[in-house]
Amino acid sequence: MKILAFGGSLRSGSFSKTILNESVKLTPENVKMEIFDIGQIPLFDQDYEKDMPEIVKNFKQIVKNADAILIVTPEYNYSIPGFLKNAMDWASRPYGDNAFEDKPAAIISCSTGMLGGSRAQYHLRQTLVFLNMHTINKPEVMIPFVDKKINNNELTDKETKDKIAGIIKALADWAERIKVK
Ligand SMILES: Cc1cc2nc3c(=O)[nH]c(=O)nc-3n(C[C@H](O)[C@H](O)[C@H](O)COP(=O)(O)O)c2cc1C
């Protein structure tokens, strides 16, 4: 079982990047989780969707090879950051070659505010519907006041760790359940 994880934010000291890194540590031993850094992906340009930059080709192939996808997102203006949507737009193209097609998925959101990025999470879910991904509904993991739960790029909050471990296990179980035998 291979889970591809991506998201975070570009800034150094990003809390969502820490959550992404912690997710790897909280992945069970029988599951492999790898992070892809989408920060270097250029802006989507449909003129190049049939001859994509190498980094995008690489990202698309890694998405295709994954058994499941974990997306960790902060909330930007009630939605997801532009660079995250941008990476997903590339990998969904050209029409008929959507790398996300049929992939099991889970979302973790976080924010320094009290709603934990829930609005970004529902925006993202809407996109995943169009990409024909199978996103688990529960457990929902929305991490509020994330800045109070991280110290020196380490997640210190036990309850949040348990929630992250829970959603990763649920994603791996779900991916196993819906796998074509
Ligand atoms: C452009 C921008 C927009 C933001 N909009 C929201 C928002 O709509 N809701 C919210 O709860 N937090 C919002 N925040 C605060 C983020 O939750 C907070 O900066 C968070 O730490 C960003 O994630 P990061 O630490 O991974 O960079 C916003 C931050 C930025 C930079």
PDBQT file of the ligand as one rigid body, heavy atoms in Angstrom, charges set to zero:
ROOT
HETATM    1  C1  LIG A 201      -3.335  34.283   2.191  1.00  0.00    +0.000 C 
HETATM    2  C2  LIG A 201      -3.824  33.756   3.504  1.00  0.00    +0.000 A 
HETATM    3  C3  LIG A 201      -5.161  33.597   3.714  1.00  0.00    +0.000 A 
HETATM    4  C4  LIG A 201      -5.641  33.028   4.912  1.00  0.00    +0.000 A 
HETATM    5  N1  LIG A 201      -6.969  32.787   5.051  1.00  0.00    +0.000 NA
HETATM    6  C5  LIG A 201      -7.410  32.096   6.120  1.00  0.00    +0.000 A 
HETATM    7  C6  LIG A 201      -8.769  31.680   6.205  1.00  0.00    +0.000 A 
HETATM    8  O1  LIG A 201      -9.567  31.930   5.339  1.00  0.00    +0.000 OA
HETATM    9  N2  LIG A 201      -9.140  30.960   7.289  1.00  0.00    +0.000 N 
HETATM   10  C7  LIG A 201      -8.274  30.629   8.294  1.00  0.00    +0.000 A 
HETATM   11  O2  LIG A 201      -8.680  29.971   9.232  1.00  0.00    +0.000 OA
HETATM   12  N3  LIG A 201      -6.981  31.018   8.241  1.00  0.00    +0.000 NA
HETATM   13  C8  LIG A 201      -6.534  31.735   7.182  1.00  0.00    +0.000 A 
HETATM   14  N4  LIG A 201      -5.209  32.092   7.090  1.00  0.00    +0.000 N 
HETATM   15  C9  LIG A 201      -4.315  31.764   8.206  1.00  0.00    +0.000 C 
HETATM   16  C10 LIG A 201      -3.695  30.397   7.982  1.00  0.00    +0.000 C 
HETATM   17  O3  LIG A 201      -4.536  29.412   8.550  1.00  0.00    +0.000 OA
HETATM   18  C11 LIG A 201      -2.337  30.336   8.672  1.00  0.00    +0.000 C 
HETATM   19  O4  LIG A 201      -1.506  31.365   8.167  1.00  0.00    +0.000 OA
HETATM   20  C12 LIG A 201      -1.668  28.994   8.499  1.00  0.00    +0.000 C 
HETATM   21  O5  LIG A 201      -0.592  28.930   9.395  1.00  0.00    +0.000 OA
HETATM   22  C13 LIG A 201      -1.186  28.784   7.064  1.00  0.00    +0.000 C 
HETATM   23  O6  LIG A 201      -0.581  27.540   6.931  1.00  0.00    +0.000 OA
HETATM   24  P1  LIG A 201       1.007  27.300   6.973  1.00  0.00    +0.000 P 
HETATM   25  O7  LIG A 201       1.426  27.508   8.399  1.00  0.00    +0.000 OA
HETATM   26  O8  LIG A 201       1.184  25.913   6.494  1.00  0.00    +0.000 OA
HETATM   27  O9  LIG A 201       1.651  28.323   6.068  1.00  0.00    +0.000 OA
HETATM   28  C14 LIG A 201      -4.725  32.676   5.926  1.00  0.00    +0.000 A 
HETATM   29  C15 LIG A 201      -3.352  32.878   5.706  1.00  0.00    +0.000 A 
HETATM   30  C16 LIG A 201      -2.901  33.394   4.519  1.00  0.00    +0.000 A 
HETATM   31  C17 LIG A 201      -1.427  33.553   4.299  1.00  0.00    +0.000 C 
ENDROOT
TORSDOF 0
